[in-house]
Amino acid sequence: MSPSAPPAALRLASPPKALLPALPPSSSRSPRLSMSTPSRPRATPLAAAGGGGAAPSLLAADPAHRDSVILAARGAMTNCLGETHLDLVVPGLRLAAKGKVRDVYESGEHLVLVTTDRQSAFDRVLASIPFKGQVLNETSLWWFNRTSHITPNAVVSCPDKNVTIAKRCSVFPVEFVVRGFVTGSTDTSLWTVYNKGVRNYCGNVIPDGMVKNQKLPANILTPTTKAADHDVPITPDEIVKSGLMSKEDFDEARSKALGLFEYGQQVALENGVILVDTKYEFGKTADGTIVLIDEIHTPDSSRYWIANSYEERFKSGLEPENVDKEFLRLWFKNNCNPYEDKVLPEAPEELVSELAWRYIFLFETITNTKFEIPETQEPIHERISRNVAQALRNL
């Protein structure tokens, strides 16, 4: 179905010159961590080239840089961080959990979160993407540093490009998914359920007549909770009635999630991309403080589109230019049944390296810093083990 132009009230406007407030000083709960070096000056992301017509895609703005990143990604295919075994080499560490992407270790009152290069979707691992773990870890740290005025977080330090040490807390068994558009391709995505006729989703009433990739009248929260191996949508009332969270805790976390998303949208749009949807996780410290945990606004937990081509592509019935893993999701959906097939086809190398580029592109675009491609001579696991052992000795 070719969508018509969105109603005027829902159209994505170009960001004003002075959209963002001055960033507040970082909180003691969120130490400012140096990650990457300032990048070379860039043209204003939303500026159109030449005399009129559509602006060129940000993804193609620097082909030489893209080619160099893809070349580096292809050279690092054999040095991806697929599995970790830090508990076998770092004294005092105990493996607490293996997630789809992160491996979590315990050390006294601290957690050691190792972000791997594993690529997950459809509740399973699809491939390993060079540099992905570093991109996700550094992206989260950048956002953690800049959102402490909205919520404290659990970050203590970053001893390695792929590692964050965090304060131990009690994790709420709810993922706070915030959405700004009707889109998606998974079974729990808003477009999938909307296209099946659902108009009340997780306690939100969605108006009739919307089409795929259209902006919602307002951002909405669509929480999920974990079943054995997949996410299950749930309403706020069900969360409270089932005892997953108290009403007071849920209301506070909901307010934080919506505030983080609105701020994230502003920052993203200022830099030429649209934060479409994302998820947050929260925990509670021993003193009762609700803190942001896990990750924030990464290309794994979030969907991003290029801003300056969105409206034209939407009017033409075309998919937005995405800067996340959606194109890899679509490849698997077109080539297998990723939910039911026991064995999946291997992701093509060109798609894997393209995804590595998009993750780095997004990091550099939003943070205005140049991503530091790691030396590939030293195995990543050896580097991480050494850095984590040193950090734990200094805690």
Salt bridges, closest charged atoms under 4 A:
ASP62 OD2 - ARG40 NH2 2.44
ASP67 OD1 - ARG66 NH1 3.78
GLU83 OE1 - LYS98 NZ 3.22
GLU83 OE1 - ARG118 NH1 3.97
ASP103 OD2 - LYS98 NZ 2.97
ASP103 OD1 - ARG118 NH2 2.78
GLU106 OE1 - ARG94 NH2 2.37
GLU106 OE2 - ARG168 NH1 3.08
ASP123 OD1 - LYS100 NZ 3.00
ASP160 OD1 - ARG383 NH2 2.85
GLU175 OE2 - LYS226 NZ 3.36
GLU175 OE2 - LYS279 NZ 3.98
ASP208 OD1 - ARG199 NE 2.71
ASP229 OD1 - HIS230 ND1 2.88
ASP231 OD1 - LYS226 NZ 2.88
ASP249 OD2 - LYS284 NZ 3.00
ASP251 OD2 - LYS247 NZ 2.77
ASP251 OD1 - ARG254 NH2 2.93
GLU252 OE2 - LYS256 NZ 3.65
ASP277 OD2 - ARG303 NE 2.96
GLU281 OE2 - LYS279 NZ 3.27
ASP294 OD1 - ARG102 NE 3.97
ASP294 OD2 - LYS279 NZ 3.61
GLU295 OE1 - ARG102 NH2 3.02
GLU295 OE2 - LYS279 NZ 3.72
ASP300 OD2 - LYS132 NZ 2.79
GLU311 OE2 - ARG11 NE 3.65
GLU311 OE2 - LYS315 NZ 3.52
GLU319 OE2 - LYS212 NZ 3.27
GLU326 OE1 - ARG303 NH1 2.96
GLU326 OE1 - ARG329 NH1 2.44
GLU349 OE2 - ARG74 NE 3.88
GLU354 OE1 - ARG66 NH2 2.47
GLU354 OE2 - ARG358 NE 2.84
GLU364 OE1 - HIS65 NE2 2.73
GLU372 OE1 - LYS161 NZ 3.51
GLU378 OE2 - ARG386 NH1 2.50
